[in-house]
C-alpha cells in the first residue's frame, strides 16, 4: 500500500468529518434511499481514511500536527458550535479562544481528548467575516498557536443580512416667547409641532447575489419645515422621502436604483449625484461597462420616484473602461464616456446656484495609469461637447429673445505626479522621505460646457507643485498660471493670473521617538500665497466700455499660521491670517486693504461627563482709500454635562461686536441658550422604547447703530421651548 | 450688425432722443453703480440701487439687451457715464438676451434717509452672458445692458440702464456668490437628512463656493435647534442681498463660530465648518446648520443709495443659502437605556485612571444580579477595540498583552454588559474612562 502524503491525510480527516455528518443525517432519515449508495461510499471512504491515518501517523507525530478547526473556510451560523481539535502537545495547556475580537474562552468546553467545542448559543457572534485565534497562555504571556478564517452567517442564513428600521418622533414646542424693541416677533408665539425621521436600511447577500439599500424619510407637522417647502410652499408634503438607494448585485452585474453618483470623466460627467438608474457589468477581469439614466438635478420627495419623469430634465450616460495591462488593475486604464443631457432651469435640492435651461451631448476619453510601486502616476482626459441653451420660458417671459447658437467645443486636461524620491529612509526608518513633483495642464475652450462637469470655460491653467515629505512633516511649493479669453476676442478683457505659494506642516512631535500624545509641541501649519491678476489686452473703449481703470492689475498676498495642541484632556488651537490687496491700475491705486484675523478655540474635558469649549476671534480690516479700520470681535462659551446616566445639561453663549475706527456703525449680537434633558424608557412591544424630554431657554439680542444711514435698533427675543421624543425602533 | 454710424447722425439722433425720451425730474433719477464688470463665461450678481423713486412708482420688469438704440448710445458712446433715465425702451428689440427670471428677482423697495429707493440684485444667468459673448465673438460691441422698467411715476414709464462690461470675473468684479454647497464629509454627507445617534458628533462639514470677484468674505456658522423659529427665505439670503435697513432684521440663531476669510480672484474656495464636536448632539430632534454671510466692504460691490450713503454689498447672492440638516435620534446609546445600569458596579480601572508601564490591565466589577455571562467591552474613539465573554461570578478579566499594546498612548473607556440565557443584554454598566501609557 502506497504511503499517504500529509495532504492526503488532511483530506482524509476532513472526509471523516463529512462522512460522519452524512451518516448521522442518514440515520435520522434526512437523506432518501437514493443516496444510500453514496452513504455506503462515504462509510468506505471513512474507513479507508481512518486506516490510512492510523497507518501513516508515526508515534509522536501528533506533537507537530497543527490545530484543526472544522469551521475553517466554511460559513457557520451565529449560534453554531465551533469544533476545534488540538494536538497532543497542547494537552493541558491554558488555551484561550478569541473570535472576531472577542475572548470566547468562557463558551468553550472540552468535548474529549484534544477536542474543544465553543458553543456560541449563549452569546451568538456578529455575522460577517473575521478571524478565530487560538492562544496559549503562560503566566502573562500569550502565544499565538493558530489562526483561522471565521465566516458567520446571519440568523436568516445569509452571509450578510441586515434589516434596520428606525423611527424617531419628536414633539417640540414653544411654551412662551417674547420680542422686545425692534426684534421681529416670531410668526407663532407659541406652538407645538411633531417632527420625525424614519428609515430602513437593509442588506442581504448569499453566494453571488446581494441586495442592499436604504430608504429615509423626514417630516414635520409644520409645513414650513417640510423638505420641499422652498420648492412647493403650501403644496409641500409634510412627510416626504428624503433619499433612497437600492443596489442589487448578481455575479458581475449591478443595478442601482435611487440616489446615485455616476461618472468618472472630469471634463464631461464627473460624480454627478442625482436620482436614477445605473446598470454596471464587468466583462472578464479587464473590461467594465456602465449605463446610467438620471434626473437632471438632485431631488427629494416620493413623486418622481425613479427620477426619470421629465424627458426635458434627464441625463443619460454610458461608460466603458478597459484595463490595458493585465494583472495589475490601474496600471493603464482607458475609459470612454458618452453623455446626452437636457436640463430645465431648475436648481438642485438644497444647493444655492444660478440655473439655466441647457442641453449638451458629449464624448470623452480618459487614460490613466501608474507604474508598479506608484512612483509615476497620472491621467489625461479629452472631451468634446455640443451645447446650447434652448428656449427658456422663464427667461423669455412671453417676449422674444435672441437665441443662443449651438456650439461644439473641446476641453483637455492632464495630470502627472512623480515621486522623485520615494520612501527613502535617509533620516529614520520611521520617517521616510518622499519628494513628489506634480504637473497639471487644463485647457477649456471658450463656450465649452458640459452639464455633467463643473468646468470653467475659456481658460487655460498650468500648474506645478513640489512636495517634500518627511514622515508627517510636509513642505509644499506650488505655482500656477491661468489665462482666459483664449480666442483673444478683442473686445473682451483678457486676464492672466499668476499664483505662487508655500505651505509647511509640522506634526506635534516631528522628532524621532517623541510621543504625540504627551508633548506640548503643537502641530504647526504655515502658509503663504501671492496672487497677481492683470489684464493682457486693451480693448477699444468704444467697443467694450472698458477703460483703463476697469483693467485689473492687482496683487494679493495672504499668510496663514495655525497652531494646534492636543493633549488629554485639552485641545487648543490658534489661527492667524493676514491678507493684503494692492491695486495698481490707474484710478484705483488706493483701493487697497489689509485684513488681519486671530482665532482661538479651546476644548477642555473637565470630567469624563463634562466638556467645556471656548472660542475667541478678532478681525481687523483696514481700507487704505478710506483710512478706515473695521473691527469684529467675538467669543463663544459653551459646555455640555451629562452628570448622570439620564440627565444632561448643555448651554452656550456668544457675543459679537462689530465697529470701526470712525464710529460709522456699531453692531452687537448676543445669543445664549441652555437646555436640560432627561432620558427615559417606556414599555414597548417586545422591548422598552427609549425617549427624551427637554426644556430649553433661548435668548437672542442685537443692537445696531448705523450713523451713515441713520439707523438704530435694539431688540431681544426670548423663548422657552420644550420637547418630548421617542424612538420607536 | 455693426453699431457704428456717422458722427453727425449720432449727434442728431442723440438730440432727438434726449428731447423725446429724457425723463422729467421727480421720477427714478439714477442707478448706482451704473456700469459693472461681469464674468464673460458664467453668471454674475451685482447689488444695484435705483434712486429717488416717485411715490407709487414700481418696477415692473428687467431685461438684458446687446444693443441700444443709436440715439441712446450716442449720448454715451464710451459707456463711461451714466445713461439718462429713458421714457421709452432703449433697447433694439431684436437684441434682447432675456428677462430677469422671477426666481432670481430679489428686488424690493428701500428707504434711505427718507428717500424712496429700489434695491435690485441683478443676477445675470450664464445663458445671457453666453449670448453676449457670442455677439462679441461675431465682432459686435462686447458690452451689454441691463434695463429696469418702472411704472406709475410722474411722466409714465421709465427705463434705467446699467452697462455690463465683459471681463474675466475676477478682480474688478463685485464679490458675489454664484454656487454654494454645504455638506458633511464622506459617504454620510450624501444623506439629505443625516441621522446622528444621540451623543455621537456628526462628521466634519464645509461649504464649497464658487464666486466672482475678490475680497474678504465675512460670516458665521449658526445652528437652528429644535424649538427655534424656522428661518424665512429672507433670513437665508446673504446680508448683502438685502437693503441696508432690512439687514438687522434677519433672525439670529445659536452662534457656532465666525469666519472672515480672504478670497483671491480665482473663483473657488472652501469655507471650513466648525469642529463637529461643537454641533449640538445630546438632545433629540431636527437641527439645521446655517451658513450666514455678512455684507463685506468690497469697493466693486458698493452701491450709492443717494447722498453719498454707500451700501456695502460684498457677498451678494441671487439665492438663499442652503442648509445642512441632521437629526439626532435613536442609536446604540439610546437602546442602552432599555436595561438597568445599577445591576453592575465597576471597580477597576478607576475612573480616569492612568495605568503606568508596569501596571497590569485587569478589569474588575461586581454584578448584583447574576446572569450566565457578562461581556466586557473596551472602546477607543467610539469603536470596540476588544471584548471578552466572562462566566457568571468571575467579575474580572486580565487583558492580553496585545490589547495593552493596542491601547498604549490612547484614551479608552470600558463597560460591562450582562447577558441573559439567550445572549441578550440584561444590564449595562456606565462607561468608565482610562488611559494606558
Interface residues (C-beta under 8 A of the other chain):
Chain A: X96 X98 X101 X102 X103 X104 X105 X106 X107 X121 X122 X123 X124 X135 X140 X141 X142 X166 X167 X168 X170 X172 X173 X174 X182 X184 X186 X187 X188 X195 X197 X199 X216 X218 X220 X222 X224 X225 X227 X230 X242 X243 X259 X261 X273 X300 X345 X347 X349 X350 X351 X352 X353 X354 X355 X356 X357 X358 X389 X392 X394 X395 X396 X397 X399 X400 X401 X402 X404 X405 X407 X446 X447 X454 X456 X457 X458 X459 X482 X484 X485 X487 X489 X491 X492 X493 X494 X495 X497 X499 X515 X517 X518 X529 X531 X533 X539 X541 X542 X543 X544 X545 X546 X547 X550 X551 X552 X554 X556 X558 X568 X577 X579 X581 X583 X585 X588 X591 X593 X595 X597 X601 X603 X608 X611 X613 X615 X617 X619 X621 X623 X625 X630 X632 X634 X636 X638 X640 X642 X645 X646 X648 X650 X652 X654 X656 X667 X669 X671 X673 X675 X677 X679 X680 X681 X687 X688 X689 X690 X692 X694 X696 X698 X700 X702 X704 X706 X708 X709 X710 X711 X713 X717 X719 X721 X722 X723 X725 X727 X729
Chain B: X35 X37 X40 X41 X42 X43 X45 X61 X63 X66 X77 X78 X79 X80 X93 X94 X95 X96 X97 X98 X99 X101 X102 X103 X104 X112 X113 X123 X125 X126 X127 X128 X130 X131 X133 X134 X136 X137 X140 X141 X142 X143 X163 X165 X166 X167 X168 X170 X171 X172 X177 X178 X179 X180 X181 X182 X190 X191 X192 X193 X195 X198 X199 X210 X214 X215 X216 X218 X220 X225 X226 X227 X228 X229 X230 X233 X244 X245 X248 X249 X251 X252 X253 X254 X255 X256 X257 X258 X260 X261 X262 X264 X265 X266 X267 X275 X277 X278 X280 X282 X283 X284 X285 X286 X297 X299 X305 X309 X310 X317 X318 X319 X320 X321 X322 X323 X325 X327 X329 X330 X334 X335 X337 X338 X341 X351 X352 X360 X372 X373 X375 X384 X385 X386 X387 X388 X389 X390 X391 X394 X397 X398 X400 X401 X402 X409 X410 X411 X413 X419 X421 X423 X430 X431 X432 X433 X435
